[in-house]
Amino acid sequence: MFRSSVDMVSGGLGSGNLEAWFQNLMLSAGGEKSGGEGAAMAGWKDLPMELLLRIISLLDDRTVIVVSGVCTGWRDALCFGLTNLSLSWCTNNMNSLVQSLAPKFTKLQVLTLRQDRPQLEDIAVEAVANYCHDLRDLDLSKSFRLTDCSLYALAHGCPRLTKLNISGCSAFSDSALAYLTSYCRNLKNLNLCGCVRAATDRALQAIAYNCIQLQTLNLGWCEDISDNGVTSLAAGCPDLRALDLCGCVLITVMEASSVFWFVCVDDQSLVTLGSSTRRCRRLIRTCWSITGALPSRFRRDQLLSTWGELLRTPVPDESVIALANGCPRLRSLGLYYCQNITDRAMYSLANSRVKSKRELRGPMQNSSDEKEGLMKLNISQCTALTPPAVQAVCDSFPALHTCPERHSLIISGCLNLTSVHCACALQAQRPSRVALYPHAY
């Protein structure tokens, strides 16, 4: 089977070519001896394993697979020494190639199986899980054919994963993802972009509970994510540093089930109309039965109308506020097309910076402001924001730039934010002002 895997990627590599290559190598090196005892290398088979692995590290992954089929010694060296492999170049037979290589390269720590067109099936991922138990970094992006079976297999076979990219794997479910996180608790980097079935509030709650070391999470275009899931992340993942919520249109839209409403019953009391739609209706009916409890302004029809309107009114920015308060190491935040974000979220970010600076103030603080706080913020298409609020964020985080050279505050599509500028813009204006008065001194 191993020979067949070599045949998949090579057009044949004879020993004669290797001999010629080795002779050229020795001539270019001046015929030097190798080893402390001065023993000469008679051929390429005499290469020390350390030198062989160093040479192979300079080759592309396709050639590495070809080289592994040259002889038993080279194959064994690769099997025990190869830790990083990418098969993204394979446009055909990737499924068979992975099944063939997984039993041989058992020491892999980084494996990239990204595809331009779907090839991988569950049987290939199961082979990886069965043999590559030291795997730390796995890229399965665009694997549209994979099902929950792959995540279950990885949960049991690769518990040391710290980085997982399953972006575009639209067939995975949130229950399978939650199961994976219960075993792979060392995850620090997780890409769920486009995983519309897997990335739900339920899955985020499991991630927050199991993966407290999480640092980077991509939830782009996961439209079922709401404030409940994001606030769970903020509470459970304090080391979160990069979060992409681009296209998560439900962010900051409050559901009817989370409404808390206060209705004036009389001059001396307030009745809280619960935390669920059913309870709200029950309490409203109770209020109607209270003799003299409802003033004229709260007639039955008006009360129903007001209550219904309130359930449609969003209480925005809860996710961003939770992140600002719970994730002090946040460095990158993507809010593209989160059009319910308001100034309240921006001021919360700005205030979190002031708070963190106060906590860090003291003799132990020796890092520059540029290395702390937000370094990238994408608020493109967040059209509800106003210039003063965004300017407050920009002023609070020196690493955010609007200048073309260091563009890290992205506000495309927000025509009303064109007046927002970073400190570089002010510094660029100062030399020009001095130039107008050359004889000032």
C-alpha positions as CSV (number, residue, x, y, z in Angstrom):
1,M,0.0,0.0,0.0
2,F,2.9,2.4,0.8
3,R,4.3,1.9,-2.6
4,S,1.0,2.7,-4.2
5,S,0.9,6.0,-2.3
6,V,4.3,6.9,-3.8
7,D,3.0,6.0,-7.3
8,M,0.1,8.4,-6.8
9,V,2.4,11.4,-6.6
10,S,5.6,10.5,-8.6
11,G,6.5,9.6,-12.1
12,G,9.3,7.3,-10.9
13,L,12.5,8.1,-9.1
14,G,15.3,5.6,-9.9
15,S,18.4,4.9,-7.8
16,G,20.5,6.1,-10.7
17,N,19.2,9.6,-10.4
18,L,19.8,9.5,-6.7
19,E,23.4,8.4,-7.3
20,A,24.0,11.2,-9.7
21,W,22.4,13.7,-7.3
22,F,24.7,12.5,-4.5
23,Q,27.8,12.7,-6.6
24,N,27.0,16.3,-7.5
25,L,26.4,17.0,-3.9
26,M,29.8,15.6,-2.9
27,L,31.6,17.5,-5.7
28,S,30.0,20.8,-4.7
29,A,31.1,20.1,-1.1
30,G,34.6,19.5,-2.1
31,G,34.6,15.8,-1.3
32,E,34.5,16.5,2.5
33,K,34.3,13.7,5.0
34,S,31.4,13.3,7.3
35,G,31.5,12.3,11.0
36,G,33.9,12.8,13.8
37,E,36.0,9.8,12.8
38,G,36.5,11.1,9.3
39,A,34.7,8.2,7.6
40,A,33.8,8.9,4.0
41,M,30.2,8.6,2.8
42,A,30.2,6.1,0.0
43,G,26.6,6.8,-1.1
44,W,23.4,8.4,-0.3
45,K,22.3,5.4,1.9
46,D,25.1,6.4,4.3
47,L,23.6,9.8,5.1
48,P,23.1,10.2,8.9
49,M,19.4,10.4,9.9
50,E,19.8,14.0,11.3
51,L,21.3,15.2,8.0
52,L,18.6,13.3,6.0
53,L,15.8,14.9,7.9
54,R,17.4,18.3,7.5
55,I,17.6,17.8,3.7
56,I,14.0,16.6,3.6
57,S,12.8,19.6,5.5
58,L,13.8,21.7,2.6
59,L,11.7,19.7,0.1
60,D,8.1,20.2,-0.8
61,D,5.5,17.8,0.6
62,R,5.0,16.0,-2.7
63,T,8.7,15.2,-3.0
64,V,8.8,14.0,0.6
65,I,6.3,11.3,-0.1
66,V,8.3,10.2,-3.2
67,V,11.6,10.1,-1.1
68,S,9.9,8.0,1.5
69,G,9.5,5.2,-1.0
70,V,13.2,5.1,-2.0
71,C,14.4,2.6,0.6
72,T,13.5,1.1,4.0
73,G,15.9,3.3,5.9
74,W,14.6,6.5,4.4
75,R,11.1,5.4,5.0
76,D,11.7,4.6,8.6
77,A,13.5,7.9,9.1
78,L,10.5,9.8,7.8
79,C,8.0,7.8,9.7
80,F,9.7,8.7,13.0
81,G,11.0,12.2,12.1
82,L,8.3,13.8,10.0
83,T,6.0,16.1,12.0
84,N,4.6,18.5,9.4
85,L,2.7,17.5,6.3
86,S,0.4,19.2,3.8
87,L,-1.6,17.4,1.1
88,S,-3.4,20.4,-0.1
89,W,-1.7,20.1,-3.4
90,C,-3.4,16.8,-4.1
91,T,-6.3,17.4,-6.5
92,N,-7.1,13.7,-6.9
93,N,-7.1,10.6,-4.7
94,M,-6.5,12.6,-1.5
95,N,-8.9,10.2,0.3
96,S,-6.8,7.1,-0.7
97,L,-3.5,8.9,-0.1
98,V,-4.5,9.9,3.5
99,Q,-5.5,6.3,4.3
100,S,-2.2,5.0,2.9
101,L,0.1,7.6,4.7
102,A,-1.6,7.8,8.1
103,P,-0.3,4.3,9.3
104,K,3.2,5.3,8.3
105,F,3.5,8.9,9.5
106,T,2.4,8.3,13.1
107,K,4.4,11.2,14.6
108,L,2.6,14.0,12.7
109,Q,1.8,17.1,14.7
110,V,0.6,19.3,11.8
111,L,-1.6,18.0,9.0
112,T,-3.2,20.2,6.3
113,L,-5.9,18.6,4.2
114,R,-7.5,21.7,2.8
115,Q,-9.2,21.1,-0.5
116,D,-10.4,23.2,-3.5
117,R,-13.0,20.6,-4.3
118,P,-14.4,18.0,-1.8
119,Q,-12.5,14.7,-1.7
120,L,-12.1,13.7,1.9
121,E,-14.6,11.2,3.5
122,D,-15.0,10.0,7.0
123,I,-12.9,6.9,6.5
124,A,-9.8,9.1,5.8
125,V,-10.2,11.2,9.0
126,E,-10.8,8.0,11.0
127,A,-7.5,6.7,9.7
128,V,-5.8,9.9,10.9
129,A,-7.5,9.6,14.3
130,N,-6.5,5.9,14.6
131,Y,-2.7,6.5,14.0
132,C,-1.8,10.1,14.5
133,H,-2.4,10.5,18.2
134,D,0.2,13.3,18.6
135,L,-1.6,15.6,16.2
136,R,-1.8,19.2,17.4
137,D,-2.8,21.2,14.3
138,L,-5.4,19.9,11.7
139,D,-6.9,21.7,8.8
140,L,-10.0,20.1,7.3
141,S,-11.4,23.2,5.7
142,K,-13.9,22.8,2.8
143,S,-14.4,19.1,3.5
144,F,-18.1,19.1,2.5
145,R,-18.4,15.4,2.5
146,L,-17.4,14.8,6.2
147,T,-20.1,14.0,8.7
148,D,-20.2,13.9,12.5
149,C,-18.4,10.6,12.4
150,S,-15.2,12.5,11.7
151,L,-15.5,14.7,14.8
152,Y,-16.3,11.7,17.0
153,A,-13.2,9.9,15.7
154,L,-11.0,12.9,16.3
155,A,-12.4,13.3,19.8
156,H,-11.1,9.9,20.8
157,G,-8.0,9.7,18.6
158,C,-6.5,13.2,18.7
159,P,-7.2,14.7,22.2
160,R,-4.0,16.8,22.0
161,L,-5.4,19.1,19.3
162,T,-4.7,22.7,19.9
163,K,-5.7,24.1,16.5
164,L,-8.6,22.9,14.3
165,N,-9.9,24.4,11.1
166,I,-13.2,23.0,9.9
167,S,-14.4,26.1,8.1
168,G,-17.0,25.3,5.4
169,C,-17.8,21.9,6.8
170,S,-21.5,22.5,6.7
171,A,-22.6,18.9,7.6
172,F,-21.2,18.9,11.2
173,S,-23.8,19.3,13.9
174,D,-23.5,21.2,17.2
175,S,-23.9,18.1,19.2
176,A,-20.8,16.5,17.5
177,L,-18.8,19.7,18.0
178,A,-19.8,19.8,21.7
179,Y,-18.7,16.2,22.0
180,L,-15.3,17.0,20.4
181,T,-14.6,19.8,22.8
182,S,-15.3,17.6,25.8
183,Y,-12.2,15.5,24.8
184,C,-10.0,18.1,23.0
185,R,-9.8,20.5,26.0
186,N,-6.5,22.0,24.9
187,L,-8.0,23.8,21.8
188,K,-6.6,27.3,21.4
189,N,-7.5,28.1,17.8
190,L,-10.8,27.1,16.3
191,N,-12.1,28.1,12.9
192,L,-15.9,27.5,12.5
193,C,-16.5,29.9,9.6
194,G,-19.5,28.8,7.6
195,C,-20.3,25.9,10.0
196,V,-23.9,26.9,10.1
197,R,-25.2,23.7,11.8
198,A,-22.3,23.2,14.2
199,A,-21.8,26.8,15.4
200,T,-24.8,27.4,17.7
201,D,-25.3,28.9,21.1
202,R,-25.4,25.3,22.5
203,A,-22.0,24.6,20.9
204,L,-20.5,27.9,22.2
205,Q,-21.6,27.1,25.7
206,A,-19.8,23.7,25.5
207,I,-16.7,25.4,24.1
208,A,-16.8,27.9,26.9
209,Y,-17.1,25.1,29.5
210,N,-14.5,22.8,28.0
211,C,-11.9,25.0,26.3
212,I,-10.9,27.6,28.8
213,Q,-7.5,28.1,27.0
214,L,-9.2,29.2,23.7
215,Q,-7.5,32.2,22.2
216,T,-8.8,32.5,18.6
217,L,-12.3,31.7,17.3
218,N,-13.8,32.4,13.9
219,L,-17.6,32.3,13.8
220,G,-18.0,34.1,10.5
221,W,-21.4,33.8,8.9
222,C,-22.7,31.4,11.6
223,E,-26.1,33.0,11.5
224,D,-27.6,31.1,14.5
225,I,-25.2,32.6,17.0
226,S,-26.8,35.1,19.4
227,D,-25.8,37.0,22.5
228,N,-26.4,34.0,24.7
229,G,-23.5,32.1,23.0
230,V,-21.1,35.0,22.9
231,T,-21.6,36.0,26.5
232,S,-20.9,32.4,27.5
233,L,-17.6,32.6,25.6
234,A,-16.8,35.8,27.4
235,A,-17.4,34.2,30.8
236,G,-15.6,30.9,30.0
237,C,-12.7,31.9,27.8
238,P,-10.9,34.8,29.5
239,D,-7.8,34.3,27.3
240,L,-9.7,35.0,24.1
241,R,-7.6,37.2,21.9
242,A,-9.2,37.1,18.4
243,L,-12.9,36.7,17.7
244,D,-14.6,37.0,14.3
245,L,-18.4,37.5,14.4
246,C,-18.7,38.8,10.8
247,G,-22.2,38.1,9.4
248,C,-23.6,36.9,12.8
249,V,-26.8,38.9,12.2
250,L,-28.5,37.8,15.5
251,I,-25.8,39.4,17.6
252,T,-27.3,42.1,20.0
253,V,-30.9,41.2,19.1
254,M,-32.7,40.3,22.3
255,E,-35.1,37.3,22.1
256,A,-38.6,37.5,23.5
257,S,-37.6,34.8,26.0
258,S,-35.1,37.1,27.7
259,V,-37.3,40.2,28.1
260,F,-37.6,41.8,31.6
261,W,-40.4,44.4,31.7
262,F,-41.6,46.5,34.6
263,V,-45.2,47.6,34.5
264,C,-46.7,50.2,36.9
265,V,-49.5,48.6,38.7
266,D,-50.2,51.4,41.1
267,D,-48.3,54.2,42.8
268,Q,-46.8,51.9,45.4
269,S,-45.7,48.8,43.5
270,L,-44.0,47.4,40.5
271,V,-44.8,44.1,38.9
272,T,-41.9,42.3,37.1
273,L,-43.3,40.6,34.0
274,G,-41.0,37.6,34.0
275,S,-38.3,36.1,31.8
276,S,-40.4,34.2,29.3
277,T,-43.2,34.9,26.9
278,R,-45.6,32.4,28.6
279,R,-44.9,34.0,32.0
280,C,-45.4,37.5,30.6
281,R,-48.9,36.6,29.3
282,R,-49.8,34.9,32.6
283,L,-48.7,37.9,34.7
284,I,-50.5,40.3,32.3
285,R,-53.7,38.4,32.8
286,T,-53.1,38.5,36.6
287,C,-52.7,42.2,36.5
288,W,-56.0,42.6,34.7
289,S,-57.7,40.8,37.5
290,I,-56.3,43.1,40.2
291,T,-59.1,45.5,41.2
292,G,-58.0,49.1,40.5
293,A,-54.5,48.0,39.8
294,L,-54.2,49.3,36.3
295,P,-54.4,53.1,35.7
296,S,-56.3,54.3,32.7
297,R,-53.2,54.6,30.6
298,F,-52.8,50.8,30.8
299,R,-56.1,49.6,29.3
300,R,-56.1,46.1,28.1
301,D,-55.7,46.9,24.4
302,Q,-52.9,49.4,25.1
303,L,-51.1,47.0,27.4
304,L,-51.1,44.3,24.8
305,S,-49.9,46.7,22.2
306,T,-47.1,48.0,24.4
307,W,-46.0,44.6,25.4
308,G,-45.9,43.3,21.8
309,E,-43.9,46.4,20.8
310,L,-41.4,45.8,23.6
311,L,-40.7,42.2,22.5
312,R,-39.7,43.5,19.1
313,T,-37.3,46.1,20.6
314,P,-33.7,45.0,20.8
315,V,-31.5,45.7,23.7
316,P,-28.2,45.8,21.8
317,D,-24.5,45.3,22.4
318,E,-24.7,42.7,25.2
319,S,-22.2,40.5,23.4
320,V,-19.6,43.2,22.9
321,I,-20.0,44.5,26.4
322,A,-19.5,41.0,27.8
323,L,-16.3,40.6,25.7
324,A,-15.0,44.0,26.8
325,N,-15.4,43.1,30.4
326,G,-14.5,39.4,30.3
327,C,-11.7,39.1,27.8
328,P,-9.0,41.6,28.7
329,R,-6.5,40.0,26.2
330,L,-8.8,40.5,23.2
331,R,-6.6,41.8,20.3
332,S,-8.8,41.3,17.2
333,L,-12.6,41.6,16.9
334,G,-14.6,41.2,13.7
335,L,-18.1,42.7,13.7
336,Y,-18.6,43.0,10.0
337,Y,-22.3,43.4,9.1
338,C,-23.4,43.2,12.7
339,Q,-25.7,46.1,12.0
340,N,-27.4,46.1,15.5
341,I,-24.1,47.2,17.1
342,T,-24.5,50.7,18.6
343,D,-22.4,53.3,20.3
344,R,-22.9,51.6,23.7
345,A,-20.7,48.8,22.5
346,M,-18.0,51.1,21.4
347,Y,-17.9,53.1,24.6
348,S,-17.7,49.8,26.5
349,L,-14.6,48.8,24.6
350,A,-13.1,52.2,25.2
351,N,-13.9,52.1,28.9
352,S,-12.5,48.6,29.2
353,R,-9.1,49.9,28.0
354,V,-9.1,52.7,30.6
355,K,-10.0,50.1,33.3
356,S,-7.2,47.7,32.2
357,K,-4.6,50.5,32.2
358,R,-5.5,51.4,35.7
359,E,-5.1,47.8,36.8
360,L,-1.8,47.5,35.1
361,R,-0.4,50.8,36.4
362,G,2.5,50.3,38.7
363,P,6.2,49.4,38.7
364,M,5.7,46.1,36.9
365,Q,4.2,47.7,33.8
366,N,6.9,47.9,31.1
367,S,5.2,47.1,27.9
368,S,4.2,49.7,25.3
369,D,0.6,50.8,24.7
370,E,0.9,49.5,21.1
371,K,1.2,45.9,22.4
372,E,-1.8,46.0,24.6
373,G,-5.5,46.1,23.9
374,L,-7.3,45.9,20.5
375,M,-5.0,45.8,17.5
376,K,-7.6,45.1,14.9
377,L,-11.3,46.0,14.7
378,N,-13.6,45.4,11.8
379,I,-16.9,47.4,12.0
380,S,-17.6,47.5,8.3
381,Q,-21.4,47.9,7.5
382,C,-22.1,48.7,11.2
383,T,-24.1,51.7,10.1
384,A,-25.7,52.6,13.5
385,L,-22.3,53.7,14.9
386,T,-21.5,57.4,15.2
387,P,-18.1,59.2,14.9
388,P,-17.7,60.2,18.6
389,A,-18.1,56.6,19.8
390,V,-15.7,55.1,17.2
391,Q,-13.2,57.9,17.8
392,A,-13.3,57.1,21.5
393,V,-12.3,53.5,20.7
394,C,-9.6,54.7,18.3
395,D,-8.2,57.0,21.0
396,S,-8.2,54.3,23.7
397,F,-6.3,51.8,21.6
398,P,-3.1,53.2,20.0
399,A,-2.7,50.1,17.9
400,L,-5.9,50.9,15.9
401,H,-5.0,52.8,12.8
402,T,-7.1,54.4,10.0
403,C,-4.0,55.4,8.0
404,P,-3.3,53.4,4.8
405,E,0.1,52.2,5.9
406,R,-1.2,50.5,9.1
407,H,-4.9,50.0,8.4
408,S,-6.3,48.1,11.3
409,L,-9.6,49.9,12.1
410,I,-11.8,48.8,9.2
411,I,-14.9,51.0,8.6
412,S,-15.7,50.4,5.0
413,G,-19.4,51.0,4.2
414,C,-19.8,53.5,7.0
415,L,-19.9,56.8,5.2
416,N,-20.7,58.6,8.4
417,L,-17.4,57.5,10.0
418,T,-15.0,59.1,7.5
419,S,-14.1,61.8,10.1
420,V,-12.6,59.1,12.5
421,H,-8.8,59.2,12.5
422,C,-5.9,57.7,14.4
423,A,-3.1,59.5,16.0
424,C,-0.9,59.1,12.9
425,A,-3.2,61.6,11.0
426,L,-2.5,64.3,13.6
427,Q,1.2,63.6,13.5
428,A,1.2,63.8,9.7
429,Q,-0.3,67.3,9.9
430,R,2.2,68.7,12.3
431,P,5.2,68.9,9.8
432,S,3.1,70.6,7.2
433,R,2.1,73.3,9.7
434,V,5.8,73.9,10.6
435,A,6.6,74.2,6.9
436,L,4.2,77.1,6.6
437,Y,6.3,79.2,9.0
438,P,10.0,78.5,8.1
439,H,11.2,81.6,10.0
440,A,9.3,80.9,13.2
441,Y,12.5,80.6,15.1
